[in-house]
Amino acid sequence: MNKTVNINLANMLFHIDEEAYNIMRRYLESVKRSFANTPGSDEIIADIEARIAELFHDKLENERQVITKKEVDEVIAIMGQPEDYMV
């Protein structure tokens, strides 16, 4: 039995297991640090969160209700690492 956490990402509610939550939290914190001194960083981060929410939503369409580490890892692989965002 795993603990789950409810999160609101881009105004969408997700149930995510605790391990996956910790990975996603660290990822988003890293994204925020990467854009800390960038003009318009709030909008950029909101766009990234919205895209992550879209990807999570797509993964839950097959009657599944909880985001797991597998889905978080897949989404991070699609999105790339925060250092990849900087040009």
BELKA-V604513 format. One record per run of one state. SS is the DSSP state (a for helix, b for strand, c for the rest). FROM is the first residue (numbers start at 1). TO is the last residue. If there is no record, write none. Layout:
BEGIN
SS,FROM,TO / SS,FROM,TO
END
This chain:
BEGIN
c,1,3 / b,4,9 / c,10,11 / b,12,17 / a,18,34 / c,35,40 / a,41,59 / c,60,65 / b,66,67 / c,68,68 / a,69,79 / c,80,81 / a,82,85 / c,86,87
END
